[in-house]
């Protein structure tokens, strides 16, 4: 790939751009724009920012990602989880509604962009692999619940606050006596309509002879219908005079691009939240990008995605907005609508820009309950408690990590939840690598295959201990292997040869090498030998370089069968069949 295409992937798409591709990108952009307008307004509300800031976060950032991103259909902008995390971080450094709060939001986006770009420049995209999917699912589920609860105050028309489940419940219960009936009816009606639209509207459009695909796309415009209907209702029933919270005046025009004034007193408390938002946003974006790219047999560059998301967040900071990332719902809509290239995002940004210029006066009477209802319906689709059942059935350690992540997020907030999620993922990795699966194996009679003596009826020789390690030997698990070998030797005093089957060992580090040397020396002292079988080339190279093979008491065998057969010949009279499940 040419250097320009590597740095600006959009240039590859533009070299073969034609009228057909243009028409598909324009259609996708139109549909995404219609969807993005209420979403952008709603997520700005969730982040505690003025409505127009949500629109600003959906203009220049889209263009920046389109220029640098490798996914042709990922749509970047404000998303629910990042907005909630932004609100939690910003509330610690400034008062909501103040100029300092706006400055802090732009600073947070800029820091997030700088961190992502730095990771991309260092080619550290692989770090996303260290967050396990169950932990991410648990965090998103808990965050979805917190977001939905945080929006109930707008649905009920009451004052409430809090970043954790106990605080939100306490605040909501304390203010239940001042429920605004008009706000409640508006929010409840929009929620009911949006849920009906997901199934009832699709069937209605199909009865009108629309294809299932077209009906599905039309349904995505349901939030816009809710916005228009509630604006009309607010005017007709004088919601303003009935103390129903409205969006109010939204300045018309485009964002003024300028670098936020950074001060260490503001940067210092926002560094850690920016890193956490970046990590979660990147994992979510890459997951969506990979999924959509695979459907068209395309691929994305994880390191370039870091740079692209960094550019998008930096652009959001320049726009006076807040952190952005790739959104699942809008990206799927962009894909289903037929977007062919990153230009669809550029056209969508142009659509949002036009809306910012010409449509903002009509949004004055938009009830905040409508936006809250849009958020609630969107985030509840992220809540997935089935992950608890699945992990319980599959892996208790994964289940424990999910439960801890959900519990910490709900009880202590999203920042603690992210930190706990990262810690749980790393802890799971370390736990599993420190306790690799180790099996004593025997020969399946009539074959050259070796299997676990506890699972299969196999042939063994009392004088031979055959051990298979199903993991690379590293500092974290070398002692575990050593303890297992000594325990097996203690259980069988007849052993004279230990064969380490290395078919699953891809690497041996220095700590593990020292353990092997210690095991070899101890076996020699007790009149036994250590043999290796099925050693892979790179591992063999490492063992030769360090001189380990010169001191090995036994031999290196090409296969486990060869090792077992040759050594068994010395003890042919003592061969015995082992049952599949010995007592």
C-alpha positions in Angstrom: 0.0 0.0 0.0 1.4 3.4 -0.9 2.5 5.6 2.0 -0.3 8.1 1.4 -2.9 5.4 1.4 -1.4 4.0 4.6 -1.7 7.4 6.4 -5.0 8.5 4.6 -6.9 5.3 3.9 -9.8 7.4 2.3 -7.5 8.1 -0.7 -7.8 4.4 -1.7 -11.6 4.6 -1.8 -11.5 7.9 -3.8 -9.2 6.5 -6.6 -12.1 4.3 -7.9 -15.0 6.6 -6.8 -17.9 6.6 -9.3 -21.5 7.8 -9.6 -23.0 4.6 -8.3 -20.8 4.7 -5.2 -21.6 8.3 -4.7 -25.4 7.6 -4.8 -25.1 4.9 -2.2 -22.9 7.0 0.1 -25.4 9.9 -0.2 -28.4 7.7 0.7 -26.6 6.2 3.6 -25.5 9.7 4.8 -29.1 10.9 4.6 -30.4 8.1 6.7 -27.6 8.4 9.3 -28.1 12.2 9.5 -31.7 11.7 10.3 -30.8 9.3 13.0 -27.8 11.3 14.3 -29.7 14.6 15.0 -31.8 13.3 18.0 -29.0 11.0 19.1 -26.5 13.9 19.2 -28.8 16.1 21.1 -29.7 13.3 23.6 -26.1 12.4 24.3 -25.1 16.0 24.9 -27.9 16.1 27.5 -26.5 12.9 29.0 -23.0 14.4 29.2 -24.5 17.5 30.9 -23.7 19.8 28.0 -25.8 22.2 25.9 -27.7 20.5 23.1 -25.7 22.1 20.3 -22.5 20.6 21.6 -23.9 17.2 20.6 -24.3 18.5 17.0 -20.7 19.9 17.1 -19.4 16.5 18.1 -21.0 15.0 15.0 -19.5 17.3 12.4 -15.7 17.7 12.3 -15.0 14.5 14.2 -16.8 12.5 11.5 -14.7 14.1 8.8 -11.5 13.5 10.8 -12.2 9.8 11.2 -13.3 9.4 7.6 -9.9 10.8 6.5 -7.7 8.5 8.8 -10.0 5.5 9.5 -9.6 2.1 7.8 -13.2 1.1 8.3 -15.4 2.2 5.4 -18.7 2.0 7.4 -17.8 2.9 11.0 -19.7 6.0 12.0 -18.1 8.1 14.8 -19.9 10.5 17.2 -21.2 10.8 20.7 -22.2 7.4 22.3 -24.0 6.6 25.5 -21.3 5.0 27.6 -18.6 7.6 26.7 -21.2 10.4 27.4 -21.9 9.0 30.8 -18.2 8.6 31.6 -17.7 12.2 30.4 -20.4 13.5 32.7 -18.9 11.6 35.7 -15.4 13.1 34.9 -16.6 16.6 34.2 -18.7 16.8 37.3 -15.6 16.4 39.4 -13.9 19.5 38.0 -16.6 22.0 37.1 -20.2 22.9 37.7 -22.6 21.8 35.1 -23.8 24.7 32.9 -20.7 26.9 33.5 -18.1 28.0 31.0 -15.5 25.9 32.9 -17.6 22.8 32.3 -17.5 23.4 28.5 -13.8 24.0 28.6 -13.3 20.8 30.6 -15.3 18.8 28.0 -13.1 20.1 25.2 -10.0 19.4 27.3 -11.2 15.8 28.0 -11.8 15.2 24.2 -8.3 16.7 23.4 -6.6 14.5 26.0 -8.4 11.4 24.8 -7.4 12.2 21.2 -3.8 12.7 22.2 -3.7 9.4 24.2 -5.2 7.4 21.3 -2.9 9.0 18.7 0.1 8.2 20.9 -0.9 4.5 21.2 -1.4 4.5 17.4 2.1 6.0 16.8 3.6 3.4 19.1 1.6 0.6 17.4 -0.1 -0.6 20.6 -3.4 -1.5 19.1 -3.0 -5.1 20.4 -3.7 -3.7 23.9 -7.4 -3.9 23.2 -7.0 -7.7 23.4 -6.3 -7.5 27.1 -9.9 -6.5 27.9 -12.0 -9.7 27.9 -15.4 -9.7 26.1 -17.3 -10.8 29.2 -15.8 -8.0 31.3 -16.7 -5.4 28.6 -20.2 -6.8 28.4 -20.6 -6.6 32.1 -19.4 -3.0 32.2 -21.7 -2.0 29.3 -24.7 -3.7 31.0 -24.1 -1.9 34.2 -23.5 1.4 32.4 -26.7 1.0 30.5 -28.6 0.6 33.7 -27.0 3.7 35.2 -27.7 5.7 32.1 -31.4 4.7 32.0 -31.8 5.5 35.7 -30.1 8.9 35.3 -32.6 9.8 32.6 -35.6 9.1 34.7 -35.4 12.5 36.2 -36.2 14.0 32.8 -39.0 11.6 32.3 -40.5 12.4 35.7 -39.8 16.1 35.4 -38.0 16.2 38.7 -34.6 17.2 40.0 -32.2 14.4 40.8 -28.5 13.6 40.5 -26.0 10.9 41.3 -23.4 8.7 39.5 -24.0 5.4 41.3 -27.0 3.2 41.8 -27.6 4.0 45.5 -27.2 7.8 44.9 -29.6 7.8 41.9 -32.2 5.7 43.8 -32.0 7.9 46.8 -32.2 11.1 44.8 -35.1 9.9 42.7 -37.1 8.7 45.7 -36.5 12.0 47.5 -38.1 14.0 44.7 -41.0 11.7 43.7 -43.4 14.2 45.2 -42.8 16.8 42.5 -43.5 14.7 39.4 -44.5 16.7 36.4 -47.5 14.9 34.8 -46.9 16.4 31.3 -43.3 15.4 31.3 -44.2 11.9 32.5 -46.8 11.4 29.8 -44.5 12.8 27.1 -41.6 10.5 28.1 -43.7 7.5 28.5 -45.5 8.0 25.2 -42.1 8.4 23.3 -40.7 5.2 25.0 -43.9 3.2 24.1 -43.7 4.6 20.5 -40.0 3.7 20.1 -40.5 0.2 21.3 -43.6 -0.3 19.1 -41.6 1.0 16.1 -39.1 -1.7 16.5 -41.6 -4.4 15.7 -45.1 -2.9 14.9 -43.8 -0.3 12.5 -41.8 -2.9 10.6 -44.9 -5.0 10.1 -46.8 -2.0 9.1 -44.3 -1.0 6.4 -44.1 -4.5 5.1 -47.9 -4.6 4.7 -47.5 -1.4 2.7 -45.3 -3.5 0.3 -41.9 -2.2 1.6 -39.1 -4.7 1.7 -38.0 -5.9 5.1 -34.6 -4.1 4.6 -36.3 -0.8 3.6 -38.8 -1.1 6.5 -35.9 -1.7 8.9 -34.2 1.5 7.7 -37.4 3.6 7.9 -37.9 2.5 11.5 -34.5 4.1 12.3 -36.2 7.4 11.8 -38.6 6.8 14.6 -36.8 9.1 17.1 -37.2 11.9 14.6 -40.9 11.3 14.5 -41.0 11.4 18.3 -39.1 14.7 18.2 -41.5 16.3 15.7 -44.6 15.0 17.5 -43.5 16.2 21.0 -42.4 19.6 19.7 -45.9 20.0 18.2 -47.4 18.9 21.5 -45.2 21.2 23.5 -46.4 24.2 21.5 -50.1 23.1 21.4 -50.3 22.4 25.2 -47.9 25.2 26.3 -45.4 22.9 28.0 -43.2 25.9 28.7 -45.9 27.4 30.9 -46.4 24.0 32.6 -42.8 23.8 33.8 -41.9 21.0 31.4 -38.1 21.2 30.8 -37.4 22.1 27.2 -34.2 22.2 25.3 -34.6 25.9 24.8 -32.5 28.2 22.6 -29.9 26.5 20.5 -27.5 28.8 18.8 -27.6 28.4 15.0 -24.3 28.0 13.2 -21.2 25.9 13.0 -18.7 25.3 15.8 -15.7 27.7 15.9 -12.6 25.7 15.7 -10.0 26.6 18.4 -7.6 24.8 20.7 -9.0 24.7 24.2 -6.8 26.6 26.7 -5.1 23.9 28.7 -4.1 24.4 32.3 -2.4 21.8 34.4 -5.0 22.3 37.2 -7.6 21.1 34.7 -5.6 18.6 32.8 -4.3 16.6 35.9 -7.7 15.4 37.1 -8.9 14.6 33.6 -5.9 12.5 32.5 -7.1 9.2 34.0 -10.7 9.6 32.9 -9.5 10.4 29.4 -7.5 7.2 29.3 -10.4 5.2 30.5 -12.8 6.7 28.0 -10.3 6.1 25.3 -9.8 2.5 26.2 -13.5 1.7 26.3 -14.2 3.7 23.2 -11.4 2.1 21.2 -12.5 -1.4 22.2 -16.1 -0.7 21.2 -15.1 0.9 17.9 -12.7 -1.9 16.9 -15.3 -4.5 17.8 -17.9 -2.8 15.5 -15.4 -2.1 12.8 -14.1 -5.6 12.7 -17.7 -7.1 12.6 -18.8 -4.8 9.7 -15.6 -5.2 7.7 -15.8 -9.0 7.9 -19.2 -9.0 6.3 -17.7 -7.5 3.2 -14.4 -9.4 3.4 -12.5 -6.3 4.3 -10.2 -5.7 7.2 -9.2 -2.8 9.5 -5.8 -1.8 10.8 -6.1 -1.6 14.6 -3.1 0.7 14.9 -4.4 3.1 12.2 -7.8 3.0 14.0 -6.1 4.4 17.1 -4.8 7.3 15.0 -8.2 7.9 13.4 -10.1 7.9 16.7 -7.4 10.1 18.1 -7.9 12.5 15.2 -11.7 12.4 15.7 -11.4 13.2 19.4 -8.8 15.9 18.8 -11.2 17.4 16.2 -14.0 17.2 18.8 -11.8 19.1 21.3 -11.2 21.8 18.6 -14.9 22.0 18.1 -15.6 22.7 21.8 -17.3 19.3 22.1 -16.6 16.1 24.1 -15.2 12.6 23.6 -16.5 10.6 20.6 -16.1 7.0 19.4 -17.6 4.6 16.9 -21.2 3.9 17.7 -22.8 0.5 17.1 -26.3 1.5 16.1 -25.3 4.3 13.7 -22.6 2.2 12.2 -24.9 -0.7 11.5 -27.5 1.7 10.0 -24.7 3.2 7.8 -23.7 -0.3 6.7 -27.3 -1.5 6.1 -28.1 1.7 4.2 -25.4 0.7 1.7 -22.5 3.0 2.5 -19.5 2.1 0.3 -16.8 4.3 1.6 -15.8 6.8 4.3 -17.3 9.6 2.2 -20.7 8.6 3.6 -19.5 9.9 7.0 -18.3 13.1 5.3 -21.7 13.6 3.7 -23.4 12.9 7.1 -21.2 15.5 8.7 -22.4 18.0 6.0 -26.0 17.0 6.8 -25.5 17.7 10.5 -23.8 21.0 9.7 -26.8 22.1 7.6 -29.1 21.0 10.5 -27.0 23.1 12.9 -27.4 26.2 10.7 -31.1 25.9 9.7 -33.0 23.6 12.0 -31.9 24.7 15.5 -34.6 27.3 15.9 -37.3 24.6 15.6 -35.8 22.6 18.5 -36.6 25.3 21.1 -39.8 23.5 22.2 -38.2 20.0 22.2 -39.0 18.4 25.7 -36.0 17.0 27.4 -38.2 14.1 28.3 -38.2 13.1 24.6 -34.4 13.0 24.5 -34.3 11.1 27.7 -36.8 8.6 26.3 -34.5 8.2 23.2 -31.5 7.5 25.4 -33.4 5.0 27.6 -34.6 3.0 24.7 -31.2 3.0 23.1 -29.2 2.0 26.1 -31.5 -0.7 27.4 -30.7 -2.6 24.2 -27.1 -2.7 25.6 -28.2 -4.4 28.8 -27.4 -8.1 28.5 -27.9 -10.1 31.7 -27.6 -13.3 29.7 -23.8 -12.9 30.0 -24.2 -14.0 33.6 -25.9 -17.3 32.7 -23.5 -17.9 29.8 -20.3 -17.3 31.9 -21.7 -19.3 34.8 -22.2 -22.3 32.6 -18.9 -21.9 30.7 -16.3 -20.5 33.1 -16.8 -19.6 36.8 -13.7 -17.3 36.7 -15.3 -15.3 33.9 -18.6 -15.2 35.8 -16.9 -13.9 38.8 -15.1 -11.2 36.8 -18.4 -10.1 35.2 -20.3 -10.0 38.5 -17.5 -7.9 40.1 -17.4 -5.5 37.2 -21.2 -5.0 37.2 -21.3 -4.6 41.0 -18.4 -2.1 41.1 -19.8 -0.1 38.3 -23.3 0.1 39.8 -22.1 0.8 43.3 -19.1 3.0 42.8 -19.5 4.6 39.3 -18.3 4.1 35.8 -14.6 5.2 36.4 -14.3 2.6 39.2 -16.1 0.1 36.9 -13.6 0.6 34.0 -10.6 0.3 36.4 -12.1 -2.9 37.9 -12.8 -4.2 34.4 -9.2 -3.7 33.3 -7.9 -5.2 36.5 -10.3 -8.2 36.2 -9.3 -8.8 32.6 -5.6 -8.8 33.5 -6.2 -10.9 36.6 -8.0 -13.5 34.5 -5.2 -13.6 32.0 -2.5 -14.0 34.8 -4.6 -16.6 36.6 -5.0 -18.7 33.5 -1.4 -18.5 32.4 -0.2 -19.2 35.9 -2.2 -22.4 36.1 -1.9 -24.1 32.7 -3.6 -27.4 31.9 -1.1 -30.1 32.6 -2.0 -33.8 31.9 -0.3 -37.1 32.4 -0.7 -38.9 29.1 -0.5 -42.4 27.9 -0.6 -44.2 24.5 -4.0 -45.0 22.9 -3.6 -48.7 22.1 -3.3 -49.4 18.4 -2.3 -45.8 17.5 0.6 -43.4 17.9 -1.6 -40.9 19.8 -1.3 -39.9 23.5 -4.2 -38.8 25.6 -5.0 -37.8 29.2 -5.0 -40.9 31.4 -8.0 -39.5 33.3 -10.1 -39.3 30.2 -9.1 -42.3 28.1 -8.1 -46.0 28.5 -4.4 -45.8 27.6 -1.2 -47.7 28.0 1.3 -46.5 30.5 4.6 -47.8 32.0 5.1 -47.3 35.7 8.8 -46.3 35.1 7.8 -43.6 32.7 6.0 -40.3 33.6 4.7 -38.6 30.4 3.6 -35.0 31.0 1.9 -32.7 28.5 1.8 -28.9 29.1 -0.9 -27.1 27.1 0.7 -23.6 27.4 3.9 -21.8 26.8 6.3 -22.0 29.7 6.7 -18.5 31.3 7.7 -17.0 34.6 4.0 -17.0 35.7 3.5 -20.8 35.4 7.0 -22.4 35.5 6.7 -23.1 39.3 3.3 -24.6 38.7 4.8 -27.2 36.3 7.7 -27.9 38.7 5.3 -28.6 41.6 3.2 -30.8 39.4 6.2 -32.9 38.3 7.4 -33.4 41.9 3.9 -34.2 43.1 3.5 -36.9 40.4 7.0 -38.3 41.2 6.0 -38.5 44.9 2.9 -40.5 44.0 4.9 -43.0 41.9 8.3 -44.1 43.3 8.8 -46.4 40.3 9.4 -43.6 37.8 12.8 -43.5 36.2 12.1 -41.3 33.1 10.2 -38.1 32.8 9.1 -37.1 29.2 7.9 -33.6 28.8 5.6 -33.4 25.8 6.2 -30.0 24.2 3.7 -30.0 21.4 1.7 -27.0 22.8 4.8 -25.0 24.1 5.4 -22.1 21.8 7.8 -20.2 24.0 10.1 -20.8 27.0 11.3 -17.7 28.9 14.4 -17.4 31.1 12.5 -18.0 34.3 11.0 -21.2 32.9 14.4 -22.3 31.6 15.9 -22.0 35.1 13.0 -24.1 36.4 13.7 -26.8 33.7 17.4 -26.7 34.7 16.5 -27.2 38.3 14.1 -30.1 37.5 16.8 -31.7 35.3 19.4 -31.4 38.1 17.1 -32.8 40.7 16.1 -35.8 38.6 19.8 -36.6 37.9 20.4 -36.5 41.7 17.7 -39.1 42.2 18.9 -41.3 39.3 16.2 -40.2 36.8 16.3 -38.6 33.4 14.4 -35.8 31.8 13.4 -36.1 28.1 11.7 -33.7 25.7 9.5 -34.6 22.8 7.8 -32.7 19.9 9.8 -29.5 20.6 9.0 -26.7 18.1 11.7 -25.1 16.1 11.8 -21.7 17.8 11.8 -23.3 21.2 14.6 -25.7 20.1 16.7 -22.7 18.9 16.4 -21.0 22.3 17.4 -24.2 24.2 20.4 -24.6 21.9 21.6 -21.0 22.3 21.6 -21.1 26.1 23.4 -24.5 26.3 20.5 -26.3 28.1 20.6 -29.3 25.7 24.3 -30.0 26.7 23.3 -30.6 30.3 20.0 -32.4 29.5 20.1 -35.8 31.2 17.9 -37.4 28.6 17.2 -37.1 24.9 15.2 -35.0 22.5 12.6 -37.0 20.5 10.9 -36.1 17.3 7.6 -37.5 18.6 6.0 -38.6 21.9 5.4 -42.0 20.4 9.1 -42.4 19.5 10.1 -41.3 23.0 7.6 -43.7 24.7 8.5 -46.6 22.5 12.2 -46.4 22.9 12.2 -46.0 26.6 9.4 -48.5 27.1 11.6 -51.2 25.5 13.7 -51.1 28.6 10.7 -52.0 30.7 8.6 -54.1 28.3 7.4 -56.5 30.9 5.8 -53.9 33.1 3.5 -52.3 30.5 -0.1 -52.1 31.7 -3.4 -50.8 30.5 -4.9 -47.9 32.4 -8.6 -47.4 32.8 -10.2 -44.2 31.4 -11.1 -43.1 34.9 -8.8 -44.7 37.5 -9.8 -44.7 41.1 
